[in-house]
Amino acid sequence: MYTLLIVLHVVVSFAIVAIVLLQAGKGADIGSAFGGGASQAVFGSMGAPTVLGKITTVVAIIFMVTSFSLAMLASRKAGSVMTAPPAATQPTPEPAAPAPPK
């Protein structure tokens, strides 16, 4: 389950990068390079959501869910790094008696 979730997370990570890179920016047309987009609002006008925008939203939600799930599974798997392992409870052997002089 943990390995499958990691594989899914990596695939979704690459997918979200590819989808974001495929999208055109707000000022992608040539007119905005010369001040043509000055009449718009500060962040551009909000048009109808595109298909890539909807896909980006879905993939981002999947990314957040897999991130949260991996964090939860990792916290259950590992203990704290600050706690020391319990000390061995084996009795220490007695020192050997010195050999008699010859």
C-alpha positions as CSV (number, residue, x, y, z in Angstrom):
1,M,0.0,0.0,0.0
2,Y,2.8,2.4,0.9
3,T,4.8,1.6,-2.2
4,L,1.7,2.0,-4.4
5,L,1.0,5.4,-2.8
6,I,4.5,6.6,-3.4
7,V,4.3,5.5,-7.1
8,L,1.0,7.3,-7.5
9,H,2.4,10.4,-5.8
10,V,5.4,10.5,-8.2
11,V,3.2,10.0,-11.3
12,V,0.8,12.8,-10.1
13,S,3.8,15.1,-9.4
14,F,5.1,14.7,-12.9
15,A,1.5,15.2,-14.3
16,I,1.0,18.4,-12.4
17,V,4.3,19.8,-13.6
18,A,3.5,18.9,-17.2
19,I,-0.1,20.3,-17.0
20,V,1.1,23.6,-15.5
21,L,3.7,23.9,-18.2
22,L,1.2,23.3,-21.0
23,Q,-1.0,26.2,-19.9
24,A,-0.6,29.6,-21.4
25,G,0.2,32.5,-19.0
26,K,-2.1,35.5,-18.5
27,G,0.1,37.7,-20.7
28,A,1.0,35.2,-23.3
29,D,-0.2,37.2,-26.3
30,I,2.1,39.6,-28.1
31,G,-0.1,42.6,-27.4
32,S,0.6,42.5,-23.7
33,A,4.3,42.8,-24.3
34,F,3.8,46.3,-25.5
35,G,1.2,47.4,-23.0
36,G,-1.9,46.1,-24.7
37,G,-3.2,44.5,-21.5
38,A,-3.1,47.6,-19.4
39,S,-6.9,48.0,-19.4
40,Q,-7.4,44.7,-17.6
41,A,-7.5,44.2,-13.9
42,V,-4.3,43.7,-11.9
43,F,-4.4,39.9,-12.2
44,G,-6.3,39.7,-15.5
45,S,-9.9,39.0,-16.1
46,M,-11.3,35.7,-14.9
47,G,-12.8,34.0,-17.9
48,A,-14.5,30.6,-18.1
49,P,-12.4,27.8,-16.7
50,T,-10.6,25.9,-19.4
51,V,-10.3,22.1,-19.6
52,L,-6.6,22.3,-18.6
53,G,-7.6,24.5,-15.6
54,K,-10.1,21.9,-14.4
55,I,-7.6,19.0,-14.9
56,T,-5.0,21.0,-12.9
57,T,-7.5,21.4,-10.1
58,V,-8.2,17.7,-9.9
59,V,-4.6,16.7,-10.2
60,A,-3.6,19.2,-7.5
61,I,-6.3,17.8,-5.1
62,I,-5.0,14.2,-5.8
63,F,-1.5,15.5,-5.1
64,M,-2.5,17.0,-1.7
65,V,-4.4,13.8,-0.7
66,T,-1.4,11.6,-1.5
67,S,0.9,14.0,0.3
68,F,-1.3,13.9,3.4
69,S,-1.7,10.1,3.2
70,L,2.1,9.6,2.9
71,A,2.7,11.9,5.9
72,M,0.2,10.0,8.0
73,L,1.6,6.6,7.0
74,A,5.1,7.7,7.7
75,S,4.3,9.1,11.1
76,R,2.7,5.7,12.1
77,K,5.7,3.7,10.7
78,A,8.6,5.6,12.3
79,G,9.1,6.6,15.9
80,S,10.6,9.8,17.0
81,V,14.3,10.3,16.2
82,M,14.8,11.8,19.7
83,T,14.1,8.7,21.7
84,A,17.0,6.3,22.3
85,P,16.5,2.5,21.9
86,P,16.1,0.6,25.2
87,A,19.4,-0.4,26.8
88,A,20.3,-4.1,26.7
89,T,19.4,-5.8,30.0
90,Q,22.1,-8.5,29.8
91,P,24.2,-8.8,32.9
92,T,27.8,-7.7,32.6
93,P,30.3,-10.6,33.1
94,E,32.5,-10.6,36.1
95,P,36.2,-9.7,35.4
96,A,38.5,-12.7,35.2
97,A,40.6,-13.4,38.3
98,P,44.3,-12.8,37.9
99,A,46.4,-15.8,37.3
100,P,48.6,-16.9,40.3
101,P,52.2,-15.9,40.1
102,K,54.7,-18.7,39.1
